[in-house]
Amino acid sequence: MKESAALYTAIELAESGYDIYPLSANTKTPPKGHHGYLEATKDQNTIVDWFQSNPAYNLGLRLDTSHLLVVDVDIHDSTKNGKDSLFELQRQGKTLPPDTYIEKTASGGLHYFFKYTGDKVRKVNNWPGIDLLTDFTVIAPSEIDGAAYAPLDGRTLADIQSAPNWLVDELSTNNLNGASEHAYTTRLKKYTGRLLDEMVQGVSTGDRNVWLTKMAGRMFSVGADPKTVYNMLSVINDSFVDPSLSSKEINVIFQSILKRESKGVN
């Protein structure tokens, strides 16, 4: 990917009303200290800062605020070939409009883009090799291992068609067994679910040590193994703490909580 390509595309998307966010070079994951699609923006000054400082960044597109749905057709798993699933759906009279905006992915699959205004969902392997995404996605000109995401036939996001009715019905009836995202989280969210949500929200300067100490204590309280707690602290620190603490500080936090928990067992 040319160093300026992602920046130019990001600005064009923002000008068209789409929220975008950065991804680490050669990956589908947010850079250290970023919170992925949750901090997606149309603000061009922010976008310029991101991509001028890191011109090799890949590009992510937030889908829910753009009222978009992506049908992700994977082909890299021979036991879950998305194109085979598409053929099976076609035999059932369920076809994807071929004139919508489509990207070839870095792994050789396809991303079909559609207009969609329903509930936010992320259904992995809804059919073998096919994911349904309405929260976020990687978008061209991102690259993975030298292979780029690229539009088919010179199409643009202006070519996006409305999602076919059968697909909208599939999302409506199959989303969390028929429950909306709000109803699901209200009804089923337990202590561990709230803990995971809080971990992903992360923390910035000021409360980092206190916050990570609390996270460690809460992981121990739900029965996590000490090794798991330490590894999770490292992941949380790297991904959701801005700026992240040093490994020495993480070790101090872990050892202090481990010592306290060990006393409670004796």
Stockholm file with secondary structure:
# STOCKHOLM 1.0

chainA/1-266         MKESAALYTAIELAESGYDIYPLSANTKTPPKGHHGYLEATKDQNTIVDWFQSNPAYNLGLRLDTSHLLVVDVDIHDSTKNGKDSLFELQRQGKTLPPDTYIEKTASGGLHYFFKYTGDKVRKVNNWPGIDLLTDFTVIAPSEIDGAAYAPLDGRTLADIQSAPNWLVDELSTNNLNGASEHAYTTRLKKYTGRLLDEMVQGVSTGDRNVWLTKMAGRMFSVGADPKTVYNMLSVINDSFVDPSLSSKEINVIFQSILKRESKGVN
#=GR chainA/1-266 SS CCTTHHHHHHHHHHHTTCCEEEECTTSSSCCTTCCGGGGCBCCHHHHHHHHHHCTTCEEEEECGGGTEEEEEECCSCTTSCHHHHHHHHHHTTCCCCTTSCEEECTTSCEEEEEECCSCCCEEEEEETTEEEESSEEEETTCEETTEECEEGGGCCGGGCEECCHHHHHHHHHHTTTTCCHHHHHHHHCCHHHHHHHHHHHCEETTSHHHHHHHHHHHHHHTTCCHHHHHHHHHHHHHHHEESCCCHHHHHHHHHHHHHHHHHHHC
#=GC SS_cons         CCTTHHHHHHHHHHHTTCCEEEECTTSSSCCTTCCGGGGCBCCHHHHHHHHHHCTTCEEEEECGGGTEEEEEECCSCTTSCHHHHHHHHHHTTCCCCTTSCEEECTTSCEEEEEECCSCCCEEEEEETTEEEESSEEEETTCEETTEECEEGGGCCGGGCEECCHHHHHHHHHHTTTTCCHHHHHHHHCCHHHHHHHHHHHCEETTSHHHHHHHHHHHHHHTTCCHHHHHHHHHHHHHHHEESCCCHHHHHHHHHHHHHHHHHHHC
//
